[in-house]
Amino acid sequence: MSTAPHDRLSINQATIKYAPLAEALAVTADAGIGSIGLWRDSVQAVSLPEAARLLTRSGLRFSSLCRGGFFTVPEGPARRSAMEDNRRAIEETARLADAGAPGSAAVLVMVAGGLPQGSRDIAGARSMVEDALAELAPVAAAAGVRLALEPLHPMYAADRAVISTLGQALDLAAPFDPAVVGVVVDTFHVWWDPDLDAQIARAGREDRIASYQVCDWRTPLEADVLLSRHYPGAGIVDFASITTAVERVGYRGDVEVEIFNQEIWDTAPATAVARTIDGFQSAVAPHLAARYAGARR
């Protein structure tokens, strides 16, 4: 690592997936990074109270919790179970945001879910997402949590997210208070979109950007396309233009590096974090405002 990490860099815990929560927090803080995004399985592995205690002790800001969502289930016991799980995720987000350092963001990243088993009705699946948001938005508002809809690359539409573009995410968010339902801009998922600049501008006008996540795209993709993310600067994503667009519309929150990549997961967490810093400093940081400007709670 040649320079101190940018003040707005956040390590999404997925990047160091195999590190238990205490180690993930320690490695992040020891590297001089000020913020971390957590995953629910890691939090639940130690219990929510213990996770909150560890987060407070680390001195790190909390940038988001991954993840809620997976709404695309027909009404019945399975959907009721999914909705109850999302209510728990909202509670977890609020508790962790309170436990993080000042400026922590009560943001719950929401992945919509893919087509229901045996279905080809993608429009119907998107309507299930709309119904779920209507049910969960009052719960999130009461808890002071912002639901952040994340569009995923279209290759994931069948099994992970029927929301494929930033425009679709903004359309679904539109009926709700921006303080309650926002969107995620993730470079891996949106870099290809010919309408991206216009939709980022729209997101800014509507005050919808709840999280900015970065990693790189490089071909050939892995056999498991879920594991095809790379360090910033290692692929073809134009971080200069996307980051400048996000900055231009006023986003000043943390910027999470979220990487799913088996080779990176097999790397020692401290080494992966150091390489993340180097990539971020080179590819993303030059296009960011100098300092973190806080988060809406």
QUIBELRA-V333202 format. One record per helix or strand of 2 or more residues. SS is the DSSP state (H for helix, E for strand). FROM is the first residue (numbers start at 1). TO is the last residue. If there is no record, write none. Layout:
SS:FROM:TO
SS:FROM:TO
//
This chain:
E:9:12
H:13:16
H:21:30
E:35:39
H:40:46
H:48:58
E:61:69
H:77:99
E:107:111
H:122:143
E:146:150
H:154:156
H:166:173
E:181:186
H:187:190
H:196:205
E:209:214
E:216:217
H:225:227
E:229:230
H:239:248
E:255:257
H:262:265
H:269:283
H:285:287
//
